[in-house]
Amino acid sequence: MQGLAIAPNCGFHLVQIPDFEPINSYTPFNFVVKDADEVRERLGQLGVEVSELRKGEPRRFDLKDNNGNLISVIQL
């Protein structure tokens, strides 16, 4: 188990679950960036499979980590 303290009484822990199945309909983690287009293009150049930009605001797209978990990149 790994943990990260963010503020007093605020943090999160990562726990490995042996029989976990990746969730492909919900993104529990969002990485905030200043320019979603630039980050999406750069990740694509590095060989990361990224989704199309989602419609609407804020600008965002998804990718999968090495275990198949869905992660969103969101511009704020």
N, C-alpha and C positions, 0 to 999 in steps of 0.2 A: 504494500500500500504506500502511496506517495501522497503528500499533502502540500498545500500552498496557503499560507496565511496572507490575506489581502488587507485586512484591517482588524482592529480589536473585535473579537467574537464574529469574525467573518472570514470564511475560507472555503476550500473544497478539498476533497480527497479523491484520488484515483484508485480504484480497486479492480484487480484482475478477476474476472469470472470465467472459469474454464469452459463452460458450455454456452457462453453468450453468443447470440445471433445478432449481427449488425442490424440496426434499425434504418431502413431506407426511406421512411416517410416523414421523419422528424429530425431536425438538426439541433442537438443539445448544446453545441458549441458554435459560436459565431466569432470570427476574427474580424475586428474593425480596422478598416483601412481608409486612407484619404482619397484614393483613386481606384475604384473597383476595376475599371477598364485596363489601367496600367498593370495592376497586379494579375488580373486574369491573363493578359497577353504574356507577361513574364513567366507565369507558371506554365502556360502552354508551350513556350519556348524551351522550358526545362523538361518537357515531356510529361507533365502532369495532365491527366484527363480532367477537364473542367466542363461544367455545363454552360449552356447559353446564359446570357444575363437574363434574370427574371424580369417580367413586366412590372411596372409600377415603381414606386419609391419606398424605401431607399434602394439604390442600385445594389444588386447582390447577385451572387452566383454560388454554385455548390461544387464540391470536389469530394473525393473519397480518400480516406487515409489508407495506409498499407493493410489494414484489417477489414476494409470495406465499410467503415463507419462514415456516414455523411456529415460533412462540415460545411458551413456557410461562410462566405466572405462577404462582408457588408460594408458599404460606404456610408460613413457618418461624418 
